[in-house]
Amino acid sequence: MTDNIPYLDLPAQIRGIRKDLDAAIARTLDNCSFCLGPDVAQFEKDFAKFIGAEHCVSFNSGTSALHVALLLLNVGPGDEVITTPFTFVATSWAISYVGAKPVYVDIEEGTMNLDPKLLERAITPKTKAVMPVHLYGQSFDIDPILEICRKHKLPLVEDAAQAVGSKYKGKIIGTFGEISCFSFYPGKNLGACGEGGALVTNNSAFAARARALREHGSTVRYYHEEVGFNYRMEGIQGAVLGVKLPHLQKWTNERRRVARRYHKLLKDTPLQLPREAAYAESAYHVYAVRHPRRDELKKHFEANGVGCALHYPLPLHLQKCYANLGHKPGDFPVAEKVARECLSLPIYPELTDAQIQRVVEVVKNFFK
Ligand SMILES: Cc1ncc(COP(=O)(O)O)c(C=O)c1O
């Protein structure tokens, strides 16, 4: 009897740093800084330094960070924001929350990120921002997208929720656009013990306004300059993230080790493997393979005790919540095809070579 392999093994990560987490959480209990506080402030400094950005403003989730990013750019009702239909829904939520319209641009089949070749034709006089996603931890092709943004004087917001520690042309992502947003959801590469997120920017005015917006639109307590939100990061999450951040580079290296093993051991199977673009150094938040018999493969994994996941089974333009946009099947054919075929394999720093071998055997048995 072999042990099951979970899709994600958070307990293994927690076990490795449990003492430090206990101490950090105990410190928060002692100082009672439960909303923001010194550990959050320290984490913001450390995270900004890690990214190479001037400012980091933390939030209670990546979704909140994205929402505030669009508010900082004064995107509002009647405006359009260009994004990808193949992402977690929160990218589009931010656009909807400010009353704007998500305008989707299909993805490249190789990288599954927004296709720069299709971007320019989606721009209209109503376009106020471009917000692609560094999906699965691999950067989108930033240079051609930035060039189009500059030509049309449009700000670039990077949804980097899945891509902390990822690089584009050798430089860590987070400062290519005006604002980048990260998620510290527990399963992310850098995860809190609860919800968390951040935006980073080199723009001081944006950072100052973001700090006010996350705290009820105020800089002086009980005086409110604009309608704001309760989007503060919890003190405990700042303490936890402070413990985890020093491990991130090592964890990213380990994720890349797992990806290399999969590449090597699966390359002769009928699966289509994720392709790392020449410009990218992926943080491998997700290792998504593709095959037309995806649903059967998923059942086969489950029957053999190997966890897997679907990121994502239905592109956003076909979701019920966006029926009002009037899209139909066939509008974004690449996203639709990838959504039908993708399956995410287990990938985390603690995954052993023996476990990888077992995942590979399960794949090979499927095709026997
Ligand atoms: C691409 C993408 N954008 C936004 C989010 C939202 O982040 P959060 O779950 O922290 O709100 C996530 C993560 O869940 C994500 O994967």
The ligand as a Gaussian input file, in Angstrom:
#p B3LYP/6-31G(d) Opt

LIG

0 1
 C       -4.673000      35.025000     -10.865000
 C       -5.269000      35.365000      -9.539000
 N       -5.733000      36.599000      -9.334000
 C       -6.256000      36.972000      -8.156000
 C       -6.350000      36.086000      -7.112000
 C       -7.012000      36.535000      -5.858000
 O       -6.237000      36.424000      -4.736000
 P       -6.909000      36.164000      -3.301000
 O       -7.399000      34.749000      -3.298000
 O       -5.788000      36.383000      -2.356000
 O       -7.993000      37.143000      -3.137000
 C       -5.855000      34.789000      -7.267000
 C       -5.829000      33.811000      -6.175000
 O       -6.637000      33.245000      -5.652000
 C       -5.327000      34.410000      -8.519000
 O       -4.885000      33.175000      -8.727000

